[in-house]
Amino acid sequence: MTTTQDLDHALVGLFETDLNVAVPSADTDLLEGGLLNSVTFVELVMLLEERFGVTVPIDDIEVEQFRTIHQIALFVGSLLADQRRVAAA
């Protein structure tokens, strides 16, 4: 089972390695700090889908879900949980 802390750690690595963005902490405001812009956001969504095997429902995305790494981890965790529920049904 993947915990939010595991996801936080994986996302910090994803930002550093794949997006070349150094994020000081999982609670750093990515939007206010200019670390996440429209181009990086699109790349991030594609990476989340590829890395975690989830589908990000573009129509349901809210900015607050991507404000910090921790909030992204919660979002990805909820997508993974939904995916497990569907698979179990």
N, C-alpha and C positions, 0 to 999 in steps of 0.2 A: 504494500500500500504506500502510495506517495503522500507525504505530508506537505503542508504549506511551507514548512521550513526547507524541505528538500527542493520544492519548486522555487523558492526564493533563491537558493544556492544555484540551481540550474539556470535560472533566468539571469543572475548576475554574470555567470559565465557566458551565456548567450549574448548578452549586451556587449561584453568585453571582446569576445572572440569573433562573433559573426557581424555585429553592428559597429565594432570599433568605438564603443561608447563606454567610458569609465563612469560607473555610478557609485558614489561614495557609500551609500547604504540602501537597504531595501525600502526605506521610508523616504528617500529623497524624492521630491516632487519633480518628476521628469519633464512635465509640461512647463512649469514655472521656470525651471532651470535651463530650458532650451535644449534638453538632452533628447527629447522626442519631438520630431517635426513630422510633417505630412509624409515625406519620403521614407523616413525611418519607420514611421508607423506602418506603412504598407509592407515594408520588408519584415517588420516584427510579426505582423499577422501571418505572413507566409511562413516564417520560421516556426511560429507556434504550431501551425498546422502540420508542418513537416516533422518537427522534433517530437511533439507530443501526440501526434496522430489524432488530432481533434479537428473539427470543422468549426471555424469561427463564424457565427451568424452575423454577417455584416449589417443587416437591417436592425439588429438588436443591440449593437455596440453602443455603449455610453462612455463618454470621455472619462468619467470618474473611474471606470474599470482599468484605465491605463495611466492613471496619475502617478502611481509608484510601482516598483517591482512587486512589493507585497500585494497590492491590489490586483496586479496582473496574475500573480500566483493564485490568489483566491478565485479569480475568474477562470483560469485554466483548470484549477481543481474542481470547480463546479461543472465545467464541460466534461472532464474525465468521469466524474460521478454520474452525470447524465448518461454518458456513453456506457458505463457499466450497468446502469439500470436497464437500458434498452437491450443490451446484450443478454441480460439475465431473464428478460421477459419472454 
